[in-house]
Amino acid sequence: MKALIHITRDGERWDAIAWRYWRDVAELPRLLTANPHLAARPTLPSGQRVVVPIIDRREAVVSTARLPPWRR
């Protein structure tokens, strides 16, 4: 699996990391699965190394059904 390493800042959230790299918070489970060494708490302390898998765009087709109404 190809991946990037993200170093957290104090209080950073999992969903914010998913949005930053993938623009899709629905991919949050993928982020949690790639980081079993980190607690799945709402916020992360600073200095944590988060593995961010590189998603193959062919498998990351975003359905408009998952978008909020104002983005469809």
PDB file of N, CA, C and O in Angstrom:
ATOM      1  N   MET A   1       0.846  -1.178   0.000  1.00  0.00           N
ATOM      2  CA  MET A   1       0.000   0.000   0.000  1.00  0.00           C
ATOM      3  C   MET A   1       0.888   1.236   0.000  1.00  0.00           C
ATOM      4  O   MET A   1       1.762   1.386   0.853  1.00  0.00           O
ATOM      5  N   LYS A   2       0.656   2.110  -0.954  1.00  0.00           N
ATOM      6  CA  LYS A   2       1.358   3.382  -0.977  1.00  0.00           C
ATOM      7  C   LYS A   2       0.655   4.321  -0.017  1.00  0.00           C
ATOM      8  O   LYS A   2      -0.572   4.320   0.087  1.00  0.00           O
ATOM      9  N   ALA A   3       1.451   5.129   0.689  1.00  0.00           N
ATOM     10  CA  ALA A   3       0.851   6.023   1.673  1.00  0.00           C
ATOM     11  C   ALA A   3       1.736   7.235   1.910  1.00  0.00           C
ATOM     12  O   ALA A   3       2.928   7.240   1.605  1.00  0.00           O
ATOM     13  N   LEU A   4       1.113   8.253   2.461  1.00  0.00           N
ATOM     14  CA  LEU A   4       1.804   9.445   2.937  1.00  0.00           C
ATOM     15  C   LEU A   4       1.788   9.404   4.455  1.00  0.00           C
ATOM     16  O   LEU A   4       0.974   8.700   5.054  1.00  0.00           O
ATOM     17  N   ILE A   5       2.679  10.152   5.072  1.00  0.00           N
ATOM     18  CA  ILE A   5       2.663  10.295   6.525  1.00  0.00           C
ATOM     19  C   ILE A   5       2.269  11.732   6.847  1.00  0.00           C
ATOM     20  O   ILE A   5       2.889  12.680   6.365  1.00  0.00           O
ATOM     21  N   HIS A   6       1.247  11.877   7.654  1.00  0.00           N
ATOM     22  CA  HIS A   6       0.776  13.188   8.101  1.00  0.00           C
ATOM     23  C   HIS A   6       1.142  13.329   9.574  1.00  0.00           C
ATOM     24  O   HIS A   6       0.830  12.445  10.372  1.00  0.00           O
ATOM     25  N   ILE A   7       1.792  14.414   9.942  1.00  0.00           N
ATOM     26  CA  ILE A   7       2.124  14.693  11.342  1.00  0.00           C
ATOM     27  C   ILE A   7       1.060  15.644  11.882  1.00  0.00           C
ATOM     28  O   ILE A   7       0.856  16.732  11.344  1.00  0.00           O
ATOM     29  N   THR A   8       0.393  15.228  12.939  1.00  0.00           N
ATOM     30  CA  THR A   8      -0.737  16.001  13.459  1.00  0.00           C
ATOM     31  C   THR A   8      -0.306  17.233  14.241  1.00  0.00           C
ATOM     32  O   THR A   8       0.803  17.326  14.767  1.00  0.00           O
ATOM     33  N   ARG A   9      -1.247  18.173  14.289  1.00  0.00           N
ATOM     34  CA  ARG A   9      -1.143  19.336  15.175  1.00  0.00           C
ATOM     35  C   ARG A   9      -2.123  19.095  16.314  1.00  0.00           C
ATOM     36  O   ARG A   9      -3.086  18.346  16.152  1.00  0.00           O
ATOM     37  N   ASP A  10      -1.895  19.708  17.441  1.00  0.00           N
ATOM     38  CA  ASP A  10      -2.739  19.496  18.613  1.00  0.00           C
ATOM     39  C   ASP A  10      -4.201  19.808  18.291  1.00  0.00           C
ATOM     40  O   ASP A  10      -4.519  20.876  17.768  1.00  0.00           O
ATOM     41  N   GLY A  11      -5.071  18.874  18.608  1.00  0.00           N
ATOM     42  CA  GLY A  11      -6.501  19.058  18.414  1.00  0.00           C
ATOM     43  C   GLY A  11      -7.004  18.747  17.020  1.00  0.00           C
ATOM     44  O   GLY A  11      -8.189  18.928  16.741  1.00  0.00           O
ATOM     45  N   GLU A  12      -6.138  18.286  16.143  1.00  0.00           N
ATOM     46  CA  GLU A  12      -6.559  17.958  14.782  1.00  0.00           C
ATOM     47  C   GLU A  12      -7.526  16.772  14.818  1.00  0.00           C
ATOM     48  O   GLU A  12      -7.384  15.864  15.637  1.00  0.00           O
ATOM     49  N   ARG A  13      -8.504  16.795  13.923  1.00  0.00           N
ATOM     50  CA  ARG A  13      -9.533  15.754  13.893  1.00  0.00           C
ATOM     51  C   ARG A  13      -9.326  14.808  12.720  1.00  0.00           C
ATOM     52  O   ARG A  13      -8.775  15.186  11.686  1.00  0.00           O
ATOM     53  N   TRP A  14      -9.782  13.564  12.900  1.00  0.00           N
ATOM     54  CA  TRP A  14      -9.699  12.551  11.848  1.00  0.00           C
ATOM     55  C   TRP A  14     -10.418  13.005  10.582  1.00  0.00           C
ATOM     56  O   TRP A  14      -9.897  12.856   9.477  1.00  0.00           O
ATOM     57  N   ASP A  15     -11.613  13.556  10.750  1.00  0.00           N
ATOM     58  CA  ASP A  15     -12.382  13.964   9.574  1.00  0.00           C
ATOM     59  C   ASP A  15     -11.695  15.082   8.804  1.00  0.00           C
ATOM     60  O   ASP A  15     -11.790  15.141   7.578  1.00  0.00           O
ATOM     61  N   ALA A  16     -11.001  15.972   9.514  1.00  0.00           N
ATOM     62  CA  ALA A  16     -10.271  17.056   8.847  1.00  0.00           C
ATOM     63  C   ALA A  16      -9.111  16.504   8.019  1.00  0.00           C
ATOM     64  O   ALA A  16      -8.808  17.019   6.943  1.00  0.00           O
ATOM     65  N   ILE A  17      -8.469  15.462   8.526  1.00  0.00           N
ATOM     66  CA  ILE A  17      -7.369  14.833   7.780  1.00  0.00           C
ATOM     67  C   ILE A  17      -7.919  14.150   6.529  1.00  0.00           C
ATOM     68  O   ILE A  17      -7.347  14.276   5.446  1.00  0.00           O
ATOM     69  N   ALA A  18      -9.027  13.428   6.679  1.00  0.00           N
ATOM     70  CA  ALA A  18      -9.648  12.770   5.521  1.00  0.00           C
ATOM     71  C   ALA A  18     -10.048  13.806   4.470  1.00  0.00           C
ATOM     72  O   ALA A  18      -9.848  13.585   3.275  1.00  0.00           O
ATOM     73  N   TRP A  19     -10.601  14.916   4.901  1.00  0.00           N
ATOM     74  CA  TRP A  19     -11.012  15.959   3.961  1.00  0.00           C
ATOM     75  C   TRP A  19      -9.793  16.594   3.286  1.00  0.00           C
ATOM     76  O   TRP A  19      -9.814  16.861   2.084  1.00  0.00           O
ATOM     77  N   ARG A  20      -8.748  16.830   4.049  1.00  0.00           N
ATOM     78  CA  ARG A  20      -7.546  17.479   3.500  1.00  0.00           C
ATOM     79  C   ARG A  20      -6.933  16.662   2.360  1.00  0.00           C
ATOM     80  O   ARG A  20      -6.541  17.221   1.335  1.00  0.00           O
ATOM     81  N   TYR A  21      -6.852  15.363   2.536  1.00  0.00           N
ATOM     82  CA  TYR A  21      -6.180  14.531   1.540  1.00  0.00           C
ATOM     83  C   TYR A  21      -7.108  13.965   0.475  1.00  0.00           C
ATOM     84  O   TYR A  21      -6.686  13.777  -0.666  1.00  0.00           O
ATOM     85  N   TRP A  22      -8.357  13.691   0.819  1.00  0.00           N
ATOM     86  CA  TRP A  22      -9.261  13.008  -0.109  1.00  0.00           C
ATOM     87  C   TRP A  22     -10.489  13.813  -0.493  1.00  0.00           C
ATOM     88  O   TRP A  22     -11.210  13.435  -1.418  1.00  0.00           O
ATOM     89  N   ARG A  23     -10.740  14.913   0.200  1.00  0.00           N
ATOM     90  CA  ARG A  23     -11.952  15.705  -0.026  1.00  0.00           C
ATOM     91  C   ARG A  23     -13.214  14.864   0.138  1.00  0.00           C
ATOM     92  O   ARG A  23     -14.215  15.082  -0.545  1.00  0.00           O
ATOM     93  N   ASP A  24     -13.149  13.897   1.058  1.00  0.00           N
ATOM     94  CA  ASP A  24     -14.291  13.001   1.273  1.00  0.00           C
ATOM     95  C   ASP A  24     -14.209  12.419   2.682  1.00  0.00           C
ATOM     96  O   ASP A  24     -13.416  11.512   2.936  1.00  0.00           O
ATOM     97  N   VAL A  25     -15.022  12.934   3.593  1.00  0.00           N
ATOM     98  CA  VAL A  25     -14.990  12.422   4.968  1.00  0.00           C
ATOM     99  C   VAL A  25     -15.602  11.025   5.070  1.00  0.00           C
ATOM    100  O   VAL A  25     -15.439  10.353   6.088  1.00  0.00           O
ATOM    101  N   ALA A  26     -16.298  10.586   4.032  1.00  0.00           N
ATOM    102  CA  ALA A  26     -16.844   9.225   4.035  1.00  0.00           C
ATOM    103  C   ALA A  26     -15.732   8.181   3.976  1.00  0.00           C
ATOM    104  O   ALA A  26     -15.977   7.002   4.232  1.00  0.00           O
ATOM    105  N   GLU A  27     -14.516   8.602   3.641  1.00  0.00           N
ATOM    106  CA  GLU A  27     -13.364   7.694   3.601  1.00  0.00           C
ATOM    107  C   GLU A  27     -12.709   7.557   4.979  1.00  0.00           C
ATOM    108  O   GLU A  27     -11.668   6.912   5.105  1.00  0.00           O
ATOM    109  N   LEU A  28     -13.296   8.145   5.992  1.00  0.00           N
ATOM    110  CA  LEU A  28     -12.742   8.095   7.349  1.00  0.00           C
ATOM    111  C   LEU A  28     -12.446   6.673   7.825  1.00  0.00           C
ATOM    112  O   LEU A  28     -11.395   6.464   8.431  1.00  0.00           O
ATOM    113  N   PRO A  29     -13.310   5.684   7.586  1.00  0.00           N
ATOM    114  CA  PRO A  29     -12.983   4.314   8.013  1.00  0.00           C
ATOM    115  C   PRO A  29     -11.670   3.798   7.415  1.00  0.00           C
ATOM    116  O   PRO A  29     -10.944   3.050   8.069  1.00  0.00           O
ATOM    117  N   ARG A  30     -11.367   4.190   6.189  1.00  0.00           N
ATOM    118  CA  ARG A  30     -10.109   3.782   5.554  1.00  0.00           C
ATOM    119  C   ARG A  30      -8.922   4.361   6.334  1.00  0.00           C
ATOM    120  O   ARG A  30      -7.906   3.690   6.516  1.00  0.00           O
ATOM    121  N   LEU A  31      -9.058   5.591   6.785  1.00  0.00           N
ATOM    122  CA  LEU A  31      -8.002   6.246   7.552  1.00  0.00           C
ATOM    123  C   LEU A  31      -7.813   5.567   8.909  1.00  0.00           C
ATOM    124  O   LEU A  31      -6.681   5.348   9.341  1.00  0.00           O
ATOM    125  N   LEU A  32      -8.905   5.239   9.574  1.00  0.00           N
ATOM    126  CA  LEU A  32      -8.823   4.568  10.873  1.00  0.00           C
ATOM    127  C   LEU A  32      -8.229   3.166  10.736  1.00  0.00           C
ATOM    128  O   LEU A  32      -7.439   2.741  11.579  1.00  0.00           O
ATOM    129  N   THR A  33      -8.605   2.453   9.685  1.00  0.00           N
ATOM    130  CA  THR A  33      -8.076   1.106   9.451  1.00  0.00           C
ATOM    131  C   THR A  33      -6.571   1.131   9.218  1.00  0.00           C
ATOM    132  O   THR A  33      -5.861   0.218   9.640  1.00  0.00           O
ATOM    133  N   ALA A  34      -6.086   2.162   8.553  1.00  0.00           N
ATOM    134  CA  ALA A  34      -4.655   2.276   8.255  1.00  0.00           C
ATOM    135  C   ALA A  34      -3.835   2.685   9.477  1.00  0.00           C
ATOM    136  O   ALA A  34      -2.605   2.671   9.434  1.00  0.00           O
ATOM    137  N   ASN A  35      -4.517   3.051  10.570  1.00  0.00           N
ATOM    138  CA  ASN A  35      -3.822   3.554  11.755  1.00  0.00           C
ATOM    139  C   ASN A  35      -4.267   2.866  13.043  1.00  0.00           C
ATOM    140  O   ASN A  35      -4.719   3.535  13.971  1.00  0.00           O
ATOM    141  N   PRO A  36      -4.147   1.543  13.114  1.00  0.00           N
ATOM    142  CA  PRO A  36      -4.591   0.838  14.320  1.00  0.00           C
ATOM    143  C   PRO A  36      -3.758   1.198  15.551  1.00  0.00           C
ATOM    144  O   PRO A  36      -4.175   0.946  16.682  1.00  0.00           O
ATOM    145  N   HIS A  37      -2.592   1.781  15.329  1.00  0.00           N
ATOM    146  CA  HIS A  37      -1.713   2.169  16.437  1.00  0.00           C
ATOM    147  C   HIS A  37      -2.174   3.455  17.121  1.00  0.00           C
ATOM    148  O   HIS A  37      -1.641   3.816  18.170  1.00  0.00           O
ATOM    149  N   LEU A  38      -3.153   4.151  16.543  1.00  0.00           N
ATOM    150  CA  LEU A  38      -3.658   5.396  17.120  1.00  0.00           C
ATOM    151  C   LEU A  38      -5.077   5.197  17.644  1.00  0.00           C
ATOM    152  O   LEU A  38      -5.875   4.466  17.057  1.00  0.00           O
ATOM    153  N   ALA A  39      -5.371   5.856  18.750  1.00  0.00           N
ATOM    154  CA  ALA A  39      -6.714   5.770  19.328  1.00  0.00           C
ATOM    155  C   ALA A  39      -7.706   6.515  18.439  1.00  0.00           C
ATOM    156  O   ALA A  39      -7.395   7.587  17.919  1.00  0.00           O
ATOM    157  N   ALA A  40      -8.880   5.956  18.269  1.00  0.00           N
ATOM    158  CA  ALA A  40      -9.928   6.585  17.456  1.00  0.00           C
ATOM    159  C   ALA A  40     -10.698   7.586  18.311  1.00  0.00           C
ATOM    160  O   ALA A  40     -11.909   7.461  18.495  1.00  0.00           O
ATOM    161  N   ARG A  41      -9.985   8.574  18.826  1.00  0.00           N
ATOM    162  CA  ARG A  41     -10.597   9.635  19.631  1.00  0.00           C
ATOM    163  C   ARG A  41     -11.006  10.783  18.714  1.00  0.00           C
ATOM    164  O   ARG A  41     -10.518  10.872  17.588  1.00  0.00           O
ATOM    165  N   PRO A  42     -11.890  11.658  19.176  1.00  0.00           N
ATOM    166  CA  PRO A  42     -12.331  12.766  18.315  1.00  0.00           C
ATOM    167  C   PRO A  42     -11.191  13.678  17.851  1.00  0.00           C
ATOM    168  O   PRO A  42     -11.187  14.136  16.709  1.00  0.00           O
ATOM    169  N   THR A  43     -10.227  13.939  18.737  1.00  0.00           N
ATOM    170  CA  THR A  43      -9.093  14.782  18.364  1.00  0.00           C
ATOM    171  C   THR A  43      -7.792  14.051  18.650  1.00  0.00           C
ATOM    172  O   THR A  43      -7.735  13.131  19.466  1.00  0.00           O
ATOM    173  N   LEU A  44      -6.754  14.486  17.958  1.00  0.00           N
ATOM    174  CA  LEU A  44      -5.441  13.859  18.098  1.00  0.00           C
ATOM    175  C   LEU A  44      -4.458  14.840  18.730  1.00  0.00           C
ATOM    176  O   LEU A  44      -4.543  16.044  18.484  1.00  0.00           O
ATOM    177  N   PRO A  45      -3.529  14.341  19.538  1.00  0.00           N
ATOM    178  CA  PRO A  45      -2.492  15.221  20.074  1.00  0.00           C
ATOM    179  C   PRO A  45      -1.476  15.558  18.977  1.00  0.00           C
ATOM    180  O   PRO A  45      -1.443  14.905  17.934  1.00  0.00           O
ATOM    181  N   SER A  46      -0.671  16.554  19.213  1.00  0.00           N
ATOM    182  CA  SER A  46       0.324  16.942  18.210  1.00  0.00           C
ATOM    183  C   SER A  46       1.438  15.909  18.110  1.00  0.00           C
ATOM    184  O   SER A  46       1.747  15.208  19.073  1.00  0.00           O
ATOM    185  N   GLY A  47       2.029  15.833  16.929  1.00  0.00           N
ATOM    186  CA  GLY A  47       3.176  14.971  16.714  1.00  0.00           C
ATOM    187  C   GLY A  47       2.875  13.525  16.387  1.00  0.00           C
ATOM    188  O   GLY A  47       3.799  12.718  16.283  1.00  0.00           O
ATOM    189  N   GLN A  48       1.606  13.173  16.222  1.00  0.00           N
ATOM    190  CA  GLN A  48       1.254  11.792  15.876  1.00  0.00           C
ATOM    191  C   GLN A  48       1.493  11.562  14.384  1.00  0.00           C
ATOM    192  O   GLN A  48       1.199  12.427  13.559  1.00  0.00           O
ATOM    193  N   ARG A  49       2.024  10.400  14.052  1.00  0.00           N
ATOM    194  CA  ARG A  49       2.261  10.029  12.652  1.00  0.00           C
ATOM    195  C   ARG A  49       1.046   9.257  12.150  1.00  0.00           C
ATOM    196  O   ARG A  49       0.797   8.127  12.570  1.00  0.00           O
ATOM    197  N   VAL A  50       0.301   9.874  11.255  1.00  0.00           N
ATOM    198  CA  VAL A  50      -0.902   9.269  10.695  1.00  0.00           C
ATOM    199  C   VAL A  50      -0.582   8.771   9.284  1.00  0.00           C
ATOM    200  O   VAL A  50      -0.120   9.535   8.436  1.00  0.00           O
ATOM    201  N   VAL A  51      -0.831   7.497   9.049  1.00  0.00           N
ATOM    202  CA  VAL A  51      -0.640   6.917   7.722  1.00  0.00           C
ATOM    203  C   VAL A  51      -1.864   7.271   6.878  1.00  0.00           C
ATOM    204  O   VAL A  51      -2.996   6.961   7.251  1.00  0.00           O
ATOM    205  N   VAL A  52      -1.628   7.921   5.741  1.00  0.00           N
ATOM    206  CA  VAL A  52      -2.710   8.315   4.839  1.00  0.00           C
ATOM    207  C   VAL A  52      -2.540   7.533   3.536  1.00  0.00           C
ATOM    208  O   VAL A  52      -1.706   7.891   2.705  1.00  0.00           O
ATOM    209  N   PRO A  53      -3.324   6.469   3.351  1.00  0.00           N
ATOM    210  CA  PRO A  53      -3.203   5.678   2.123  1.00  0.00           C
ATOM    211  C   PRO A  53      -3.479   6.529   0.878  1.00  0.00           C
ATOM    212  O   PRO A  53      -4.350   7.399   0.882  1.00  0.00           O
ATOM    213  N   ILE A  54      -2.731   6.260  -0.162  1.00  0.00           N
ATOM    214  CA  ILE A  54      -2.982   6.925  -1.438  1.00  0.00           C
ATOM    215  C   ILE A  54      -4.078   6.136  -2.138  1.00  0.00           C
ATOM    216  O   ILE A  54      -3.933   4.942  -2.401  1.00  0.00           O
ATOM    217  N   ILE A  55      -5.173   6.819  -2.433  1.00  0.00           N
ATOM    218  CA  ILE A  55      -6.331   6.170  -3.044  1.00  0.00           C
ATOM    219  C   ILE A  55      -6.197   6.226  -4.559  1.00  0.00           C
ATOM    220  O   ILE A  55      -5.962   7.288  -5.136  1.00  0.00           O
ATOM    221  N   ASP A  56      -6.348   5.085  -5.186  1.00  0.00           N
ATOM    222  CA  ASP A  56      -6.373   5.003  -6.644  1.00  0.00           C
ATOM    223  C   ASP A  56      -7.664   5.672  -7.108  1.00  0.00           C
ATOM    224  O   ASP A  56      -8.749   5.270  -6.688  1.00  0.00           O
ATOM    225  N   ARG A  57      -7.566   6.657  -7.941  1.00  0.00           N
ATOM    226  CA  ARG A  57      -8.738   7.412  -8.391  1.00  0.00           C
ATOM    227  C   ARG A  57      -9.793   6.525  -9.046  1.00  0.00           C
ATOM    228  O   ARG A  57     -10.974   6.872  -9.028  1.00  0.00           O
ATOM    229  N   ARG A  58      -9.405   5.408  -9.615  1.00  0.00           N
ATOM    230  CA  ARG A  58     -10.393   4.510 -10.227  1.00  0.00           C
ATOM    231  C   ARG A  58     -11.297   3.891  -9.170  1.00  0.00           C
ATOM    232  O   ARG A  58     -12.434   3.523  -9.470  1.00  0.00           O
ATOM    233  N   GLU A  59     -10.805   3.769  -7.927  1.00  0.00           N
ATOM    234  CA  GLU A  59     -11.640   3.200  -6.869  1.00  0.00           C
ATOM    235  C   GLU A  59     -12.286   4.276  -6.018  1.00  0.00           C
ATOM    236  O   GLU A  59     -13.017   3.964  -5.078  1.00  0.00           O
ATOM    237  N   ALA A  60     -12.031   5.522  -6.327  1.00  0.00           N
ATOM    238  CA  ALA A  60     -12.537   6.625  -5.509  1.00  0.00           C
ATOM    239  C   ALA A  60     -13.586   7.446  -6.242  1.00  0.00           C
ATOM    240  O   ALA A  60     -13.609   8.672  -6.128  1.00  0.00           O
ATOM    241  N   VAL A  61     -14.438   6.790  -6.981  1.00  0.00           N
ATOM    242  CA  VAL A  61     -15.503   7.487  -7.681  1.00  0.00           C
ATOM    243  C   VAL A  61     -16.479   8.008  -6.637  1.00  0.00           C
ATOM    244  O   VAL A  61     -17.040   7.242  -5.854  1.00  0.00           O
ATOM    245  N   VAL A  62     -16.672   9.310  -6.638  1.00  0.00           N
ATOM    246  CA  VAL A  62     -17.548   9.927  -5.643  1.00  0.00           C
ATOM    247  C   VAL A  62     -18.964   9.967  -6.190  1.00  0.00           C
ATOM    248  O   VAL A  62     -19.218  10.537  -7.251  1.00  0.00           O
ATOM    249  N   SER A  63     -19.856   9.373  -5.475  1.00  0.00           N
ATOM    250  CA  SER A  63     -21.260   9.384  -5.855  1.00  0.00           C
ATOM    251  C   SER A  63     -21.868  10.709  -5.431  1.00  0.00           C
ATOM    252  O   SER A  63     -21.591  11.198  -4.336  1.00  0.00           O
ATOM    253  N   THR A  64     -22.689  11.289  -6.284  1.00  0.00           N
ATOM    254  CA  THR A  64     -23.337  12.540  -5.904  1.00  0.00           C
ATOM    255  C   THR A  64     -24.310  12.323  -4.754  1.00  0.00           C
ATOM    256  O   THR A  64     -24.672  13.280  -4.069  1.00  0.00           O
ATOM    257  N   ALA A  65     -24.736  11.097  -4.531  1.00  0.00           N
ATOM    258  CA  ALA A  65     -25.637  10.807  -3.414  1.00  0.00           C
ATOM    259  C   ALA A  65     -24.953  11.067  -2.078  1.00  0.00           C
ATOM    260  O   ALA A  65     -25.624  11.332  -1.081  1.00  0.00           O
ATOM    261  N   ARG A  66     -23.613  10.993  -2.047  1.00  0.00           N
ATOM    262  CA  ARG A  66     -22.884  11.227  -0.800  1.00  0.00           C
ATOM    263  C   ARG A  66     -22.551  12.699  -0.596  1.00  0.00           C
ATOM    264  O   ARG A  66     -22.029  13.077   0.453  1.00  0.00           O
ATOM    265  N   LEU A  67     -22.847  13.528  -1.583  1.00  0.00           N
ATOM    266  CA  LEU A  67     -22.564  14.949  -1.464  1.00  0.00           C
ATOM    267  C   LEU A  67     -23.726  15.660  -0.786  1.00  0.00           C
ATOM    268  O   LEU A  67     -24.877  15.246  -0.930  1.00  0.00           O
ATOM    269  N   PRO A  68     -23.434  16.728  -0.049  1.00  0.00           N
ATOM    270  CA  PRO A  68     -24.534  17.510   0.511  1.00  0.00           C
ATOM    271  C   PRO A  68     -25.325  18.154  -0.635  1.00  0.00           C
ATOM    272  O   PRO A  68     -24.779  18.360  -1.719  1.00  0.00           O
ATOM    273  N   PRO A  69     -26.596  18.469  -0.408  1.00  0.00           N
ATOM    274  CA  PRO A  69     -27.449  18.987  -1.485  1.00  0.00           C
ATOM    275  C   PRO A  69     -26.860  20.187  -2.227  1.00  0.00           C
ATOM    276  O   PRO A  69     -27.034  20.302  -3.441  1.00  0.00           O
ATOM    277  N   TRP A  70     -26.177  21.071  -1.529  1.00  0.00           N
ATOM    278  CA  TRP A  70     -25.642  22.272  -2.171  1.00  0.00           C
ATOM    279  C   TRP A  70     -24.409  21.992  -3.044  1.00  0.00           C
ATOM    280  O   TRP A  70     -23.951  22.887  -3.754  1.00  0.00           O
ATOM    281  N   ARG A  71     -23.859  20.759  -3.004  1.00  0.00           N
ATOM    282  CA  ARG A  71     -22.700  20.416  -3.827  1.00  0.00           C
ATOM    283  C   ARG A  71     -23.071  19.519  -5.002  1.00  0.00           C
ATOM    284  O   ARG A  71     -22.210  19.196  -5.821  1.00  0.00           O
ATOM    285  N   ARG A  72     -24.341  19.107  -5.102  1.00  0.00           N
ATOM    286  CA  ARG A  72     -24.768  18.204  -6.181  1.00  0.00           C
ATOM    287  C   ARG A  72     -24.963  18.951  -7.471  1.00  0.00           C
ATOM    288  O   ARG A  72     -25.321  18.351  -8.484  1.00  0.00           O
TER     289      ARG A  72
END
